Amino acid sequence: MTSQLKNATTKLDPILRPESIFDPTDPNTSGRVVALTLVAQTKRPLAKIPEFYGAGVYAIYYRGDFAPYAALKGRDHPIYVGKADPDNPAAKDAVSQGTKLSARLNEHARSIRKAVTTLDINDFECRFLIVQTGFQKSAEDYLINFFKPIWNSETKICFGLGKHGDSSETRVNKRSPWDTMHPGREWADATAENQKSRDTIIEQINAHLEAHRPYADIHEIFARFTEDMHQLDLDRFYTPAHGVVELEAVDATPAPNPTP
């Protein structure tokens, strides 16, 4: 009886109820915030990353003249994004996290330095952000989905930068697309067969960058980010009796400049 009375009272309640509530601790939300904060950081030369404490996320940018990457030059769009997990999964400060983030960036720099016939380490820049333990994975996921970088394995085009080499028992593995495009790592050059031909990789890069045009600058990135946040539909309300109710919005069209 009490339950029935409560249900009846709820149905008669005229006060609007939000369809959802903004939860900053939700992994998807925190991932967006961390990713946006990363993009706001100053770019640093990848060739000059010192050793420092901390784990977190990073983005690598290319500004060189390698023809297949021409669409990225002059754009604020990473060629690769990633994360570095802490040494201690319970770490609460940067020192306890270890030097994982700087180590990961320098590991990538070493791989790029070996690709002397196609790449120059001085053509690479990076952004990085040391984050509280536990937030790096959701941020990386959002960054990959947002930018779809051509070197990330999830994009399935020119992956393999993060490979550490095959053991003698698995040397029969095919060469990664990254190593096909950028020979120089000894263990990869010793591999007999490519996963994909160079021509196929270039075709896929061109098609991908045509379908997902690189962001021009941080303003374009922020505009897309705010659009994503708006799609969370946090401004919708309802009543049990009448269903969804949308609040009236203010016209956001800029007012014309007054004539003198």
RATA-V288328 format. One record per residue. RES is the residue in one small letter. OMEGA is omega in radians with two decimals (none if undefined). NEAR is the number of other C-alpha atoms within 8 Angstrom. D_CENTER is the distance of its C-alpha to the mean C-alpha in whole Angstrom. Layout:
{{RES	OMEGA	NEAR	D_CENTER} {RES	OMEGA	NEAR	D_CENTER}}
This chain:
{{m	3.13	4	53} {t	3.13	5	50} {s	3.13	6	47} {q	3.12	7	49} {l	3.13	8	50} {k	3.13	8	46} {n	3.14	8	45} {a	3.13	8	47} {t	3.13	8	47} {t	-3.11	8	43} {k	-3.12	9	44} {l	-3.09	8	46} {d	-3.09	9	43} {p	-3.06	6	43} {i	-3.11	5	40} {l	3.10	8	37} {r	3.10	7	34} {p	3.10	10	30} {e	3.13	9	28} {s	3.13	7	26} {i	-3.12	6	25} {f	-3.10	5	22} {d	-3.12	6	21} {p	-3.11	6	19} {t	3.09	6	19} {d	-3.09	7	17} {p	3.13	8	14} {n	3.14	8	13} {t	-3.13	10	14} {s	3.10	13	13} {g	3.10	16	9} {r	-3.08	11	9} {v	3.12	9	12} {v	-3.14	11	10} {a	3.13	12	7} {l	3.11	10	9} {t	3.08	9	11} {l	-3.10	12	9} {v	-3.14	8	9} {a	-3.11	7	13} {q	3.10	9	14} {t	3.06	5	16} {k	3.12	7	15} {r	3.06	9	17} {p	-3.12	10	19} {l	-3.11	14	17} {a	-3.00	10	21} {k	3.13	6	22} {i	3.13	10	20} {p	3.06	5	23} {e	3.10	7	23} {f	3.11	7	22} {y	3.02	12	22} {g	3.01	17	19} {a	3.14	19	16} {g	-3.07	17	12} {v	-3.11	17	9} {y	3.06	12	8} {a	3.14	12	7} {i	-3.07	13	10} {y	3.13	12	12} {y	3.13	12	15} {r	-3.10	10	18} {g	-3.01	10	21} {d	3.10	7	23} {f	-2.92	8	23} {a	-3.11	5	24} {p	-3.12	8	21} {y	-3.05	9	18} {a	-3.10	9	20} {a	-3.14	8	18} {l	-3.07	13	16} {k	3.14	10	18} {g	3.14	6	19} {r	3.13	10	15} {d	-3.02	11	13} {h	-3.08	12	10} {p	3.03	12	8} {i	-3.13	13	10} {y	3.01	11	8} {v	-3.13	14	5} {g	3.11	8	7} {k	3.03	12	9} {a	-3.12	11	13} {d	-3.12	12	15} {p	3.03	14	18} {d	-3.10	9	22} {n	-3.11	8	23} {p	3.10	9	21} {a	-3.08	5	24} {a	-3.13	11	23} {k	3.12	8	23} {d	-3.04	8	23} {a	-3.12	11	21} {v	3.12	8	25} {s	3.12	11	25} {q	-3.09	18	21} {g	-3.08	12	22} {t	-2.98	12	21} {k	-3.07	14	18} {l	3.12	16	15} {s	3.12	13	18} {a	-3.14	9	19} {r	3.12	9	16} {l	3.14	10	15} {n	3.04	11	19} {e	3.09	8	19} {h	3.13	10	16} {a	3.12	11	19} {r	3.12	8	22} {s	-3.13	10	21} {i	3.13	11	20} {r	-3.13	10	23} {k	-3.12	9	25} {a	-2.97	13	24} {v	-3.10	9	27} {t	-3.08	7	28} {t	-3.03	9	25} {l	3.06	12	23} {d	-3.09	11	23} {i	-3.14	10	21} {n	3.09	8	22} {d	-3.08	9	20} {f	3.07	14	17} {e	3.12	14	15} {c	2.91	12	13} {r	3.06	13	11} {f	-3.10	10	11} {l	3.06	10	12} {i	-3.05	10	15} {v	3.09	11	14} {q	-3.12	10	17} {t	3.09	14	17} {g	-3.09	6	16} {f	-3.02	13	13} {q	-3.07	16	10} {k	-3.13	9	10} {s	3.10	12	9} {a	3.11	15	7} {e	3.13	14	5} {d	-3.13	9	6} {y	3.14	12	5} {l	3.14	11	1} {i	-3.14	12	4} {n	-3.09	7	6} {f	-3.03	6	6} {f	-3.09	9	6} {k	-3.05	11	7} {p	-3.01	12	8} {i	3.11	13	11} {w	-3.13	13	12} {n	-3.09	16	10} {s	-3.13	9	12} {e	3.13	6	11} {t	3.02	11	12} {k	-3.13	8	15} {i	-3.07	12	16} {c	-3.07	15	16} {f	3.07	13	15} {g	3.13	12	17} {l	-3.06	9	16} {g	3.13	5	15} {k	-3.09	5	19} {h	-3.13	4	22} {g	-3.14	6	25} {d	3.06	10	27} {s	-3.12	6	30} {s	3.14	5	33} {e	-3.09	6	34} {t	-3.09	7	30} {r	3.12	8	31} {v	3.10	7	32} {n	3.14	8	28} {k	-3.13	9	27} {r	-3.13	13	25} {s	3.09	13	21} {p	3.12	16	20} {w	-3.13	11	19} {d	3.04	14	22} {t	3.13	12	24} {m	-3.01	10	22} {h	-3.14	10	23} {p	3.12	12	26} {g	3.09	11	27} {r	-2.96	10	26} {e	-3.08	6	29} {w	3.11	8	28} {a	3.13	13	27} {d	3.14	11	29} {a	3.12	6	32} {t	-2.96	12	30} {a	-2.94	8	32} {e	3.08	7	30} {n	2.97	11	27} {q	3.12	8	25} {k	3.10	9	25} {s	3.13	9	27} {r	3.14	9	25} {d	3.12	6	27} {t	3.14	8	25} {i	-3.13	13	21} {i	3.09	9	22} {e	-3.13	8	23} {q	3.09	9	20} {i	-3.13	12	18} {n	-3.13	9	20} {a	-3.12	8	20} {h	-3.11	10	16} {l	3.03	10	16} {e	-3.13	7	19} {a	-3.12	6	17} {h	-3.04	7	14} {r	-3.13	7	15} {p	3.11	11	13} {y	-3.07	10	13} {a	-3.06	9	16} {d	-3.06	9	15} {i	3.12	10	14} {h	3.10	6	17} {e	3.11	9	15} {i	-3.14	9	12} {f	3.12	9	14} {a	3.12	8	16} {r	3.14	8	13} {f	-3.14	9	12} {t	3.07	8	16} {e	3.10	8	16} {d	-3.13	8	14} {m	3.14	7	16} {h	-3.13	8	19} {q	3.09	6	19} {l	3.09	6	19} {d	3.13	7	23} {l	-3.08	10	23} {d	3.14	8	26} {r	-3.12	12	28} {f	3.09	12	32} {y	2.93	13	34} {t	-3.14	14	38} {p	-3.08	9	39} {a	-2.98	8	42} {h	3.11	7	40} {g	-3.03	7	37} {v	3.07	8	34} {v	3.11	10	35} {e	3.12	8	33} {l	3.11	7	33} {e	-3.13	4	34} {a	3.07	4	32} {v	3.09	4	33} {d	-3.09	4	33} {a	3.14	4	30} {t	-3.13	4	31} {p	3.11	4	32} {a	3.12	4	36} {p	3.11	4	38} {n	3.13	4	39} {p	3.11	4	43} {t	-3.12	3	45} {p	none	2	47}}
